[in-house]
Every structure is written in structure tokens, then in C-alpha cells.
Amino acid sequence: QKEVEQNSGPLSVPEGAIASLNCTYSDRVSQSFFWYRQYSGKSPELIMSIYSNGDKEDGRFTAQLNKASQYVSLLIRDSQPSDSATYLCAVDSSASKIIFGSGTRLSIRP
Amino acid sequence: GAGVSQTPSNKVTEKGKYVELRCDPISGHTALYWYRQSLGQGPEFLIYFQGTGAADDSGLPNDRFFAVRPEGSVSTLKIQRTERGDSAVYLCASSLRATNTGELFFGEGSRLTVL
């Protein structure tokens, strides 16, 4: 079992709709969870971090964490073509190394 | 510069050769990470440093890979006897601290091609 699992996609969403990205992790003692965005040919950049169960909102982005289910999600509201990228879920494991999932490729169609 | 700097940006080498990849982190960042990313995959953890010491090197694939950070700033990833399977983008990232970092700042990566 991979430590951090994501559906590779591609996920195609019409412009203006909500994009929903999901991630599961295996290490129960993980405390910190992140979503990174990576444009093609570029390096990852952090867009959201979440540490407690529940929702965390930042502009059009909402991160959701459920530690009991070992599940993290990212919602992108009012999706824009500029949101087309690969979204990487990352987990700060018990050993403090940050492990990334394989990423979900998101495509926003005009 | 203000960001994480990696050199070289591109490296083409022949199978069996030795390669060094350098990372200069953001000034003041004590934690430094090395990842390897292949096409269509997420970054694969290799090693992280807290200060000068390797806090976790469990991701290094085998003993051909080694990394140092002698003064707690610049780090060098060293690959001996390169193999074609080592071809990937090697990403370096730094952070203010290793625990609950909140944010990794990535360099632009070093693309390694082993012929």
C-alpha cells in the first residue's frame, strides 16, 4: 500500500464548476497535510495546509480533513482555466519526512 | 537570490559516470529535502536534513546515492555509477524547520539524463 494515494486522473471539469480532489494516507499518526499545485514543467507550490479535522477555506480553495478515515480532500470553487495543473497531496509523516502522492491531473475546460 | 537555487538545471551523462547535484536553500532555512520526480509521478522522497545532519535518509534507493550538507546550508546529492533508471528531475526544497513545516519551497530542479 502506498503511503499517500491519489487518483491520477485526468479529472476534467467545466469552467465555473467545483473540482473535487481526493487523497488517502496510511500513517495514522500523521499530523500535517498539504496540497501542492504543479504546473507542467514547473516545481510544486503550496496552496493549502490543514492540521485539524474539518474544513479550512482560503479563497476559492477548501481543504477537508478526516483523520478517522485517513482522508484529505481539496475543493476548488468557480474553477478557472488557470487551475489546470497537477495537484499533489502531501503528508508530514510520523518521521517528519513529507511524503507526496502521485498527483491528480486536473483540466478545466472552457 | 531569494529562492532555492539548484545547479545544474540540466545534466546529461553516460551510464557509469559520477554526478553531483547542488542545492542552495533559502537563507535561514534549517530543513532541506531532496526528492526525485519521474514523468507523471509525484515527488519521491530521498533524504532530508535538519541542520548539518541527515535526519532521515530512508528514501535513498541504494548505496550509489549519497548526500551531504556540511555547513548546514548548501547540500550536494552525489550519485555514483549512474544507471539509466536514475534519469529524473531531482528537486530540492527547504523549509524553516522540519516538523510541521507548513511549506516547502522548491527549487526549479535538476534534470538528469543518463544515456
Chai-1 contact restraints between the chains, C-beta under 6 A:
chainA,res_idxA,chainB,res_idxB,connection_type,confidence,min_distance_angstrom,max_distance_angstrom,comment,restraint_id
A,S32,B,N100,contact,1.0,0.0,6.0,A-B,restraint_1
A,S43,B,F106,contact,1.0,0.0,6.0,A-B,restraint_2
A,S43,B,E108,contact,1.0,0.0,6.0,A-B,restraint_3
A,S43,B,G109,contact,1.0,0.0,6.0,A-B,restraint_4
A,P44,B,F106,contact,1.0,0.0,6.0,A-B,restraint_5
A,L46,B,E103,contact,1.0,0.0,6.0,A-B,restraint_6
A,S49,B,G102,contact,1.0,0.0,6.0,A-B,restraint_7
A,L88,B,G42,contact,1.0,0.0,6.0,A-B,restraint_8
A,A95,B,D56,contact,1.0,0.0,6.0,A-B,restraint_9
A,S96,B,A98,contact,1.0,0.0,6.0,A-B,restraint_10
A,S96,B,T99,contact,1.0,0.0,6.0,A-B,restraint_11
A,K97,B,F45,contact,1.0,0.0,6.0,A-B,restraint_12
A,K97,B,Y48,contact,1.0,0.0,6.0,A-B,restraint_13
A,K97,B,D56,contact,1.0,0.0,6.0,A-B,restraint_14
A,I99,B,F45,contact,1.0,0.0,6.0,A-B,restraint_15
A,F100,B,G42,contact,1.0,0.0,6.0,A-B,restraint_16
A,F100,B,P43,contact,1.0,0.0,6.0,A-B,restraint_17
A,G101,B,G42,contact,1.0,0.0,6.0,A-B,restraint_18
A,S102,B,Q41,contact,1.0,0.0,6.0,A-B,restraint_19
A,S102,B,G42,contact,1.0,0.0,6.0,A-B,restraint_20
A,G103,B,G42,contact,1.0,0.0,6.0,A-B,restraint_21
